[in-house]
Amino acid sequence: VAGMGGTSAVIGTIIITLLVPVLTKTNYTSFFLLGAVLVPVAWMCITFITSKKEQNAIT
């Protein structure tokens, strides 16, 4: 799992590094909006991955 997370981080960094010149060609608004959107997305991913699922108990 750690290897998959590290690989995803590197791929995301490479993609963002390639997109920055395109996104900031006219102004920086789209770049900052992307950064603002990624915070709640990351929070939702972490919450989804670490949430404990309820087990159905037969009583």
LUMVO-542504 format. One line per 3 residues: number of its first residue (from 0); their letters; for each residue x, z, y of N, C-alpha, C. Coordinates in pm, 1 decimal, m for minus. Layout:
N
NUM = A = X,Z,Y,X,Z,Y,X,Z,Y | ...
//
This chain:
59
0 = VAG = 83.1,0.0,m119.1,0.0,0.0,0.0,87.0,0.0,124.7 | 196.4,74.6,122.5,284.4,79.0,239.8,346.5,m57.6,265.9 | 379.4,m129.2,160.1,435.9,m263.1,177.2,337.7,m360.2,238.6
3 = MGG = 210.3,m347.2,198.7,107.6,m434.2,256.3,87.0,m402.7,403.9 | 90.1,m274.5,437.8,74.7,m235.7,577.9,190.0,m284.4,663.4 | 311.5,m272.1,611.6,428.1,m319.7,684.8,426.9,m470.3,702.7
6 = TSA = 387.3,m540.5,597.7,378.8,m686.6,605.5,273.9,m729.2,707.3 | 160.0,m661.3,707.8,54.6,m692.8,804.8,101.4,m666.4,947.2 | 175.7,m558.3,966.4,227.3,m526.4,1099.7,324.3,m633.6,1148.0
9 = VIG = 411.4,m679.1,1060.3,508.1,m782.8,1098.6,437.4,m913.9,1129.5 | 341.7,m951.4,1046.5,268.1,m1076.4,1070.2,191.0,m1068.6,1201.8 | 126.7,m954.9,1228.4,55.3,m937.3,1354.6,147.7,m944.2,1474.6
12 = TII = 266.3,m885.1,1462.3,364.1,m889.4,1570.8,410.7,m1032.0,1596.9 | 435.6,m1106.5,1491.2,478.5,m1246.2,1507.4,369.1,m1328.8,1574.3 | 244.7,m1309.4,1531.6,133.6,m1385.9,1589.5,116.9,m1353.3,1737.6
15 = ITL = 119.5,m1225.2,1772.0,103.6,m1186.4,1912.3,219.9,m1236.8,1995.9 | 342.0,m1230.8,1941.0,458.3,m1280.9,2013.8,444.1,m1429.8,2043.5 | 388.8,m1505.4,1950.3,367.7,m1648.1,1973.5,251.6,m1674.6,2069.5
18 = LVP = 152.5,m1585.4,2072.4,34.9,m1606.3,2157.6,54.1,m1562.0,2302.1 | 148.2,m1472.3,2328.5,164.7,m1418.9,2464.3,189.8,m1529.2,2567.2 | 279.8,m1624.3,2544.9,297.5,m1729.0,2646.8,171.3,m1811.8,2671.2
21 = VLT = 93.3,m1833.1,2567.6,m30.1,m1910.9,2582.8,m134.7,m1829.5,2658.6 | m147.9,m1701.4,2623.1,m249.8,m1616.7,2685.4,m218.7,m1585.5,2831.1 | m92.0,m1577.0,2866.5,m54.1,m1536.9,3002.3,m16.3,m1655.7,3089.5
24 = KTN = m53.3,m1775.8,3049.5,m18.0,m1894.3,3128.6,m84.1,m1890.3,3266.5 | m209.2,m1848.9,3274.6,m278.1,m1844.8,3403.6,m281.7,m1703.6,3461.3 | m321.0,m1606.0,3381.1,m321.6,m1466.5,3427.0,m311.0,m1374.0,3306.0
27 = YTS = m299.6,m1245.4,3333.2,m278.0,m1147.7,3226.8,m407.4,m1082.5,3177.6 | m521.3,m1121.6,3230.4,m647.8,m1057.8,3195.2,m677.9,m1068.6,3046.0 | m663.2,m1186.0,2990.0,m695.4,m1203.2,2848.0,m601.4,m1122.0,2759.3
30 = FFL = m476.4,m1108.8,2799.7,m380.4,m1029.8,2721.8,m419.6,m882.5,2721.6 | m457.7,m829.5,2838.5,m498.4,m689.4,2845.7,m632.6,m666.1,2776.4 | m722.2,m762.7,2781.9,m848.5,m750.2,2708.1,m823.3,m747.4,2557.7
33 = LGA = m730.9,m829.5,2510.1,m694.7,m828.5,2368.6,m640.6,m691.7,2329.0 | m554.6,m634.4,2412.9,m501.6,m500.6,2385.3,m610.8,m395.0,2383.7 | m707.8,m407.4,2475.1,m817.2,m310.4,2480.6,m908.8,m322.6,2359.5
36 = VLV = m928.3,m442.5,2308.8,m1015.0,m463.5,2192.8,m947.8,m415.0,2064.6 | m816.0,m426.1,2057.5,m745.8,m388.4,1935.1,m748.3,m238.1,1908.5 | m762.0,m156.2,2012.3,m764.3,m10.7,1991.5,m885.5,32.0,1908.4
39 = PVA = m1010.2,m3.2,1946.4,m1123.0,36.1,1861.6,m1122.5,m32.5,1725.0 | m1070.6,m154.6,1718.3,m1062.7,m223.2,1588.9,m969.3,m146.8,1495.9 | m854.7,m103.8,1547.0,m761.0,m25.7,1465.6,m824.0,106.2,1423.3
42 = WMC = m897.5,170.7,1514.4,m963.0,297.7,1481.1,m1065.4,277.6,1369.1 | m1144.6,168.9,1378.5,m1244.1,142.7,1274.5,m1177.3,113.3,1140.3 | m1067.5,39.5,1142.3,m996.7,10.4,1016.7,m944.6,137.9,952.9
45 = ITF = m884.1,223.9,1032.4,m830.3,348.9,978.5,m943.1,437.2,927.5 | m1053.2,444.9,1001.5,m1167.5,525.1,958.7,m1226.1,471.0,828.6 | m1237.9,340.6,817.4,m1293.4,279.4,696.5,m1202.4,303.4,576.3
48 = ITS = m1072.7,289.3,595.7,m978.5,303.8,484.7,m970.1,448.2,437.4 | m974.2,542.8,530.9,m953.6,682.6,493.8,m1082.6,758.9,468.8 | m1199.1,694.7,482.5,m1324.3,766.9,461.4,m1340.6,801.0,313.9
51 = KKE = m1396.7,918.7,290.9,m1422.0,962.2,153.5,m1562.5,919.0,115.2 | m1572.4,856.3,5.2,m1702.2,810.4,m42.3,m1769.1,922.0,m121.6 | m1900.0,934.4,m101.8,m1974.5,1036.0,m175.7,m1990.7,991.0,m320.0
54 = QNA = m1972.8,1085.6,m409.3,m1990.5,1054.4,m550.3,m2130.8,1096.3,m591.5 | m2195.0,1013.4,m668.0,m2328.3,1045.5,m717.0,m2316.0,1145.6,m830.8 | m2378.5,1257.4,m812.0,m2374.7,1360.8,m915.7,m2509.2,1363.6,m986.6
57 = IT = m2505.0,1364.2,m1116.4,m2627.6,1373.5,m1195.3,m2655.1,1521.5,m1218.5 | m2769.5,1566.8,m1170.5,m2802.9,1709.5,m1187.6,m2921.9,1727.7,m1276.3
//
